[in-house]
Amino acid sequence: MIKFAEGRLYFGIQIMKNTAFLIACILISASWSATSAQAIKQKTERNYRFITSADSILLSEKVHKYDSKNRIIEKQESFYNLQPPGSLSKEINARFDATKMIVDEHIYTHKKTEIDHERLKTKYLVYGSDEMSSKYVWRQYYDKTEEMMKEDTITYDKAGNLIKRMVYDYSGSTFQNSDEYKFDKKNRLRRWRYYTYWSTVNSRSKPVTRKDKKQEYKYHYNSKGQLKKTTGERYSTKFTEIYSYDKNGKLESFFQQKYRKTKAAKPKKSEKKQEKKKFNINDEQLIRKFDKGQLILEQLTLNGKELQKMEICYHKDSLIKTYAFYQKGFKNTEYIIEYSEADLPLKKINSNYHSNGKAYNSIESTYNLKGKPVEDVKIMNGETIVRTVYEYNKEDLLTSMVIFQKSKKGLERYDVFYFSYE
């Protein structure tokens, strides 16, 4: 498939060791040529692997031609095997027909006794210089017998909104994936639905079809055009999401509920008599709260029991001052940051906790007034095990880094790094 990206050339040789010899990987050479009549640019790229300083093997050769809009209009790529050297492994040839707006791509895979041929055809509504600026209408995949095996079709409305995507698989039974989207007059997404359609022939030679709705969502907006509610269903799980905003239009809270009702398993004969349950309920709820657009609380519960919680406090509304993460009611991780008057960090404490709530591992970092670290201390179960000290020159360049590590005698100098500048 053609990649629609503007070419940038990178030159380089990377040397790596092998048990028998040194190999230099990826030497790319490229050249550009242009003809003023058709305004076509051509890029040639070759990739070599060096066995010795005087011997190399060509791994691949790519020739791309571009039009005046920097769109690939022709592509020829060849890939070669290491053994036997120079033997073809794969070929890709593609061409863009500007009249039909179709890219026709042929892929040849060379095997020992045969060559496999695959084909990919793509019709574009908009053909741009990259994938993001392109819109295709359909894409078809053909196997080596030139029989279509897969097809992907896309439909847009007059405003350019994607309203339908159909993916067909004709290998064996016919299988279809479908996405449908609906937009309002203001081009806002109001509904998204995903379903599958399956068709085959049973043992009695009778056609059998089945259609399953997998996912469906509906979107609701407030008078300011902000998303306020989403409802839907994914397989057997129902979704509800509610958004609320403050008077300045910033997100104030978010609520999500996932609700699933499943049949309860029958009790085993060996189990004692108990109240029979027809259904099991899974009610998962996620709550997020915001202050001036910044997340301050996130809480996840299952059937009323808290699974996870996260709390955040800020310094001057944007810099994180404290962060705490809880699992099943116990603190798991905590960050505490102190700031200077210039809003630069002065001290950071990062702590991890046991399930009983006791800290077992923490790193305390201190900084100078310019925000550069001067000391890191790692503490394990209340004891300092590693201490790192940083020193700087008058230009604030790091001159030394000394690491102390715990031993039988206490903290001892373990490693020293010195830095000099010219």
Order of alpha helices (4+ residues) and beta strands (2+ residues): beta-beta-beta-beta-beta-beta-beta-beta-beta-beta-beta-beta-beta-beta-beta-beta-beta-beta-beta-beta-beta-beta-beta-beta-beta-beta-beta-beta
